[in-house]
Amino acid sequence: MSERESGKAARSSSQRGARSQRTVMRSRLGAWARHHRAMCLDSAGRLIRTPVASLLTMLAIAIALILPTALWLSLDGARLLDAELDESATLTAYLASDVDEREAMRVAEALGASPAVEAVRLITAAEGMAEFQQALGLEDALERLETNPLPASVVVSPQDASPEAMRALATQLEAVSGVDEVRVDLAWLERLKRLAELGRRVTLALGVLFGLGVLLVVGNTIRLAVESRRQEIEVVTLIGATHGFVRRPFLYSGAWYGLGGGLLAWALLALGRQWLSAPATALAESYGASFTMPGLDGAGSATLLISSTLLGLLGAWIAVSRHLADIRPR
């Protein structure tokens, strides 16, 4: 055989080998996908055939998910309230008593020129007295005063409403000529920030604890399923089944439990929101405010369902891996 014929034969053999390799890979991937699909449907069918036990397990998962999710929603509503309070956070710069109205306008412009100031509002001495009279209802008594004892003031809205930034801004404004004193009440703002931080930490801690509870619920359920199918597992292990092959149906069962628990939690949260919405709105309206019960949006719902499914999958994986190590073919 010539060198040319030998090269052609080698290339032909190489091409046939590559095609055969691709065929084998496609066949393996197809078998892998078919087995996953079969195990997914089989695990769902097993849950459907025991509806009461499956529903109770999913309900236990849902209860474990509801409390941290409800706290998270409450904190989300508190963040909206926090933003509104930040917008209402202001400093009041009281001007010297000898500052007239024209000079007060100049001082207000000087205060508004600071890059840390978002807006200013000048309240003249006459306007301050009128507001004071209206607030206390002492028009007749205060009208008898010969002079107005109240100074002009400038209400300053800061760019940054954090306590540290407002303290620094107050120090800066006190140095402006014509400003006698700057008043800022930071106690309520600091308490609100600390309360929000406490709420976030409590929610995180409860989320971790109840997440562990979901793992325990799913793990215990899958452990019982593994024990009930011990002989089946021993048989398939004897004929060469890998741990991944044996583990697969139980992992799908855990994922179904987690997804079902997430859907139940979502439904219960929606029902609770509808049940509490009317009295909460009526209570807010009695105080002259508007309030809407917070609810899960699309992103929040997806996060809840994905988290519950992953927790179910993880709980099943831990339980199966632990008990497969104890099962030996006899």
Salt bridges, closest charged atoms under 4 A:
ASP42 OD2 - ARG46 NE 3.06
ASP76 OD1 - ARG79 NH2 3.08
ASP82 OD2 - LYS193 NZ 3.58
ASP86 OD2 - LYS193 NZ 3.44
GLU103 OE2 - ARG106 NH2 2.57
GLU181 OE2 - ARG183 NE 2.51
GLU190 OE2 - ARG167 NH2 2.18
GLU197 OE1 - ARG200 NH2 3.01
GLU197 OE2 - ARG201 NE 2.95
GLU227 OE2 - ARG230 NH2 3.25
GLU232 OE2 - ARG229 NH2 3.14
GLU234 OE1 - ARG330 NH2 3.47
